[in-house]
Amino acid sequence: MIGSLNRGGAETLLLDIFRKHGEAHFDMILIHRKGGLYEKEFEKEHPKCFRIEPRKWNFCAYLRQLRKTIIEEQVTIIHAFYWLDVIYAWLATIGLNIPIVITFHGYLGGEAGLISGLQYRLVMQIARKLFFVSKEQMKRYEPRYGSIVRKKGIVLYNGLNFEKFDTANPIISGLNAKDNVLRLCMVGNFNSVRSQIVVAKALKEIDENKEYKERVEFYFVGGRCKGEEYFYDRCVAYCKEHGLENVHFWGVREDVPAILKSMDGFVYSSSNDTFGIAVIEAIACRLPIVVNNHPVMKEVCGETNAGIRYFLTGDAVGAATAMKELITNIENSKRAAEINAKRVREIYSITTHIHNLNDNIYQSL
């Protein structure tokens, strides 16, 4: 169960699970409330999709329809991806003894106010298991909810479908194709979680050194977020102000796998990620990585090596230094990136995720 089907980490994860349903040892359906950009993508897959919307003036009708669908489809486990769906599922299945589990995809529950904190606590009491997408995320919930997280909490890393990267065509128009130029990028919409401005400031440091300036073209892939337009506008204005002609803003793109395959390296700066899907995708594409040392990044990306370089969160000068090291040692970095790619493809594949769900979790319920 999920709310909307707009593009996001949870929605992409579910879509990849649906696309790999043939490898699962369980049948599945999807129940959603709002539709969204991914709705047609889900409908193309074999498992059934049900859009059941709460009715503003007749909420009981929504619960009846939800209960009817659950019974008719012989649902034995309900996996929710938003705390409100746990409440809805619980109300709709009273007396049916169907276990409900939930995956948390953000830090909000650990940092919630009084009322929201009580809502999360209720959800945790209802749910049979609580899934966290990283150890760091689970660690951020523990101080607030204590024993219930320790008793029910399980770290379940996200799974990614790497096939879309293997089959992508790396020929991208608009790229600088000169042999002596390294193409670097960052992927992610501009918002309060990501820190593209730190990368922009690091690029200014590089631009001031002629040796490096002429060797780098940088591409920001991602757009403005509604209500958070400031983060995009500030970054664009900064690059214009400092004359960073080798920095390009490509907006939202549908061909990210192809873009990653055409790059020589990947740079990422974040302040509050729970997993770091964009970074894992870049590593899987055998790209050397420069990323800030947020605890979750060090957890999912692994130890520092020639293919993975860390800088202090928010430190633009440190990011520039790491990028210069990557540029100077690009061949060693690419060789190390091959090893890193093999590791993340084993740990974070969608197939591994599905098997963990079935063998280690669903069967135990």
C-alpha positions in Angstrom: 0.0 0.0 0.0 1.2 3.5 -0.9 -0.3 6.9 -1.2 0.7 8.4 -4.6 2.6 7.0 -7.5 4.7 10.0 -8.2 8.5 9.6 -8.8 10.4 9.0 -5.6 12.6 6.4 -3.8 9.7 4.3 -2.4 7.7 4.4 -5.7 10.8 3.5 -7.8 11.6 0.6 -5.4 8.0 -0.7 -5.7 8.0 -0.4 -9.5 11.3 -2.4 -9.7 9.8 -5.1 -7.5 6.8 -5.3 -9.8 9.1 -5.6 -12.8 10.9 -8.4 -11.1 7.7 -10.2 -9.9 8.8 -13.3 -11.7 11.7 -13.8 -9.4 9.5 -13.4 -6.2 8.2 -16.4 -4.3 5.1 -14.5 -3.4 2.2 -13.0 -5.4 1.6 -9.2 -5.0 -0.9 -6.5 -5.7 -0.6 -2.7 -5.3 -3.2 -0.5 -3.6 -2.7 3.2 -4.0 -4.7 6.3 -3.2 -3.7 9.1 -5.6 -2.2 7.8 -8.8 0.7 9.9 -10.2 3.4 9.9 -12.9 4.3 6.2 -12.4 0.6 5.0 -12.6 0.8 3.9 -16.2 4.2 2.3 -15.6 2.7 0.2 -12.8 -0.3 -0.8 -15.0 2.0 -2.2 -17.6 3.3 -4.8 -15.2 1.6 -8.1 -14.5 0.6 -7.7 -10.8 -2.7 -6.0 -10.3 -3.0 -2.3 -9.3 -6.0 -1.0 -7.4 -6.7 2.8 -7.1 -8.9 3.2 -4.0 -9.4 6.8 -3.0 -10.7 8.0 0.4 -14.0 9.8 0.0 -14.1 13.2 1.6 -17.6 12.8 2.9 -17.9 9.1 3.2 -14.7 7.6 4.7 -16.4 4.4 5.7 -17.1 3.7 2.1 -13.3 3.8 1.5 -12.6 1.4 4.3 -15.3 -1.0 3.0 -13.9 -1.0 -0.5 -10.4 -1.4 0.9 -11.5 -4.4 3.1 -13.4 -5.9 0.2 -10.3 -5.8 -2.1 -8.1 -7.3 0.6 -10.5 -10.2 1.1 -11.2 -10.8 -2.5 -7.5 -10.8 -3.4 -6.7 -13.1 -0.5 -4.1 -10.8 0.9 -2.0 -12.4 3.7 0.5 -9.6 4.4 0.1 -5.8 4.0 3.3 -3.9 3.4 2.8 -0.1 3.8 5.2 2.6 2.7 3.6 5.6 4.5 2.4 5.7 8.1 -1.1 6.8 7.2 -1.6 3.6 5.2 -0.9 1.5 8.3 -3.8 3.2 10.0 -6.1 2.7 7.0 -5.1 -1.0 6.7 -5.6 -1.6 10.4 -9.1 -0.1 10.3 -10.0 -2.0 7.2 -8.8 -5.4 8.5 -10.2 -5.5 12.0 -10.9 -9.1 12.8 -9.0 -10.5 9.8 -5.6 -11.0 11.6 -3.6 -9.9 8.7 0.0 -8.7 9.7 0.9 -5.2 8.7 4.5 -4.1 8.1 5.9 -0.7 7.1 9.1 0.6 5.5 10.2 4.1 6.6 11.9 6.1 3.9 12.8 9.3 5.8 14.0 10.7 9.1 10.7 12.6 9.8 9.4 10.1 12.3 12.5 10.4 14.4 12.3 14.2 14.4 8.5 14.6 14.6 6.7 17.0 16.9 4.5 15.9 19.7 1.3 15.1 17.7 3.2 13.5 14.8 5.3 11.6 17.3 2.2 10.1 18.8 1.0 9.1 15.4 4.2 7.4 14.6 4.2 5.6 17.9 0.7 4.3 17.2 1.8 3.1 13.8 4.7 1.3 15.4 2.4 -0.4 17.9 0.1 -1.6 15.0 2.9 -2.8 12.7 4.3 -6.3 13.1 7.7 -5.3 11.7 9.4 -1.9 11.1 11.8 -1.7 8.1 14.5 1.0 7.9 16.5 1.5 4.7 19.8 2.0 6.6 21.4 1.5 10.0 21.8 5.3 10.3 18.1 5.8 9.7 17.2 3.2 12.3 19.7 4.9 14.7 17.9 8.2 14.3 14.6 6.6 15.3 15.8 4.8 18.4 16.2 7.7 20.9 12.6 8.7 20.3 10.9 5.3 20.2 13.3 3.2 22.2 12.4 -0.5 22.8 9.7 -0.7 20.1 12.3 0.1 17.4 14.8 -2.3 18.9 12.2 -5.0 19.2 10.5 -4.7 15.8 13.1 -2.8 13.7 14.9 -4.4 10.8 17.4 -2.8 8.4 16.3 -3.6 4.9 18.4 -1.9 2.3 16.7 -0.6 -0.8 17.0 -2.7 -4.0 17.9 -1.3 -7.4 17.3 -2.6 -10.9 20.7 -2.3 -12.5 19.5 -3.7 -15.8 18.4 -0.3 -17.0 22.0 0.9 -16.7 23.4 -2.0 -18.5 21.1 -1.6 -21.5 21.3 2.3 -21.7 22.9 3.9 -24.7 25.7 6.2 -23.5 25.5 8.5 -26.5 24.2 11.8 -25.1 23.8 15.0 -27.1 25.2 18.1 -25.5 28.2 16.6 -23.9 31.8 17.9 -24.3 33.4 15.0 -26.2 37.0 16.2 -26.2 39.4 13.5 -25.1 41.2 15.6 -22.5 38.0 16.7 -20.8 36.5 14.7 -17.9 32.7 14.8 -17.6 31.4 14.9 -14.0 27.8 15.1 -12.8 25.5 15.2 -9.8 22.0 13.8 -10.0 19.1 14.9 -7.8 16.4 17.5 -7.7 17.4 20.7 -5.9 15.9 20.8 -2.4 16.7 21.3 1.3 18.1 17.7 1.5 20.7 18.0 -1.2 23.5 20.6 -1.2 24.3 21.3 -4.8 25.5 24.7 -3.7 28.5 23.1 -2.0 29.4 21.4 -5.3 29.0 24.7 -7.1 31.4 26.4 -4.7 33.9 23.5 -5.1 33.7 24.0 -8.9 34.6 27.6 -8.4 37.7 26.5 -6.5 38.6 24.2 -9.5 37.8 27.0 -12.0 40.4 29.2 -10.4 43.2 26.7 -11.2 43.9 26.6 -14.9 45.3 23.1 -14.8 42.0 21.7 -13.6 39.6 24.2 -15.2 40.3 23.0 -18.7 39.9 19.4 -17.8 36.4 19.4 -16.3 32.8 19.8 -17.6 30.2 19.5 -14.9 26.5 18.7 -15.3 23.8 19.2 -12.7 20.9 16.8 -13.5 17.7 17.7 -11.6 15.1 20.4 -11.4 13.4 22.8 -9.2 11.1 21.5 -6.5 7.8 23.1 -5.8 8.0 25.2 -2.7 11.8 24.9 -2.7 12.7 26.8 -5.9 15.2 28.9 -3.9 17.8 26.0 -3.9 17.9 25.7 -7.7 17.8 29.5 -8.3 20.6 30.1 -5.8 22.9 27.6 -7.4 22.3 28.8 -10.9 22.8 32.4 -9.9 26.1 31.5 -8.1 27.5 29.8 -11.2 26.5 32.8 -13.4 28.0 35.3 -10.9 31.3 33.5 -10.9 31.4 32.8 -14.6 31.5 29.0 -14.4 31.1 28.4 -18.1 31.9 24.7 -17.7 28.9 24.1 -15.4 25.6 23.0 -17.0 22.1 22.7 -15.6 20.2 20.0 -17.4 17.0 19.9 -15.4 14.8 16.8 -15.0 15.8 14.1 -17.4 14.3 10.7 -18.4 17.7 9.3 -19.6 19.7 9.3 -16.3 21.0 5.8 -16.9 22.5 6.9 -20.2 23.9 10.1 -18.7 25.7 8.1 -16.0 27.2 5.7 -18.5 28.6 8.7 -20.4 30.3 10.3 -17.4 33.8 9.9 -16.0 32.9 10.6 -12.4 30.1 11.5 -10.0 29.9 14.1 -7.3 27.3 14.2 -4.6 26.6 16.5 -1.6 23.8 15.9 0.8 22.7 16.9 4.3 20.1 14.4 5.3 19.8 11.3 3.0 18.5 8.0 4.4 20.1 5.8 1.8 21.6 7.6 -1.2 20.1 5.9 -4.2 21.7 8.3 -6.7 25.2 7.5 -5.3 24.6 3.7 -5.4 23.4 4.0 -9.0 26.6 5.9 -10.0 28.8 3.4 -8.3 27.0 0.6 -10.1 27.8 2.4 -13.3 31.5 2.0 -12.4 32.0 5.7 -11.8 34.6 7.1 -9.3 32.7 8.9 -6.6 33.2 12.1 -4.6 30.7 12.3 -1.8 30.3 14.0 1.6 30.9 12.0 4.7 27.3 11.9 6.0 27.1 8.7 8.1 24.7 7.0 5.8 26.9 7.6 2.8 29.9 5.9 4.5 27.5 3.1 5.5 26.2 2.3 2.0 29.2 3.3 -0.1 31.9 1.5 1.9 35.4 2.4 2.9 37.5 5.2 1.4 39.5 4.1 -1.7 40.7 5.4 -5.0 37.2 5.0 -6.4 35.3 6.6 -3.4 36.6 9.8 -1.9 34.8 11.6 1.0 34.8 15.2 2.1 33.4 16.9 5.2 29.8 17.7 4.9 29.4 21.3 3.8 33.1 21.8 3.1 33.4 23.1 -0.5 37.2 23.4 -0.3 37.4 19.7 0.8 35.1 18.7 -2.0 37.3 20.6 -4.5 40.4 18.8 -3.1 38.7 15.4 -3.5 37.6 16.3 -7.0 41.2 17.3 -7.9 42.5 14.0 -6.6 40.0 12.2 -8.8 41.0 14.2 -11.8 44.7 13.7 -11.2 44.3 9.9 -10.6 41.5 9.2 -13.0 42.9 5.8 -14.3 43.4 4.4 -10.8 40.0 5.7 -9.7 38.3 4.0 -12.6 40.0 0.7 -11.8 38.9 0.9 -8.1 35.4 1.9 -9.3 35.1 -1.5 -11.1 35.6 -3.3 -7.8 33.2 -1.0 -6.0 30.5 -1.6 -8.7 30.7 -5.3 -8.2 30.2 -4.9 -4.4 27.1 -2.7 -4.6 25.5 -4.7 -7.4 25.6 -7.8 -5.1 24.4 -6.0 -1.9 21.8 -3.6 -3.4 20.3 -5.5 -6.3 16.5 -5.7 -6.6 16.8 -9.5 -6.7 18.6 -9.5 -3.4 16.0 -7.2 -1.9 13.1 -9.4 -3.0 14.8 -12.6 -1.6 15.4 -10.8 1.7 11.7 -9.8 1.8 10.6 -13.4 1.2 13.1 -15.5 3.0 14.0 -13.4 6.0 10.7 -11.4 6.6 7.5 -12.5 4.9 8.0 -16.2 5.7 8.5 -15.4 9.4 5.1 -13.6 9.6 
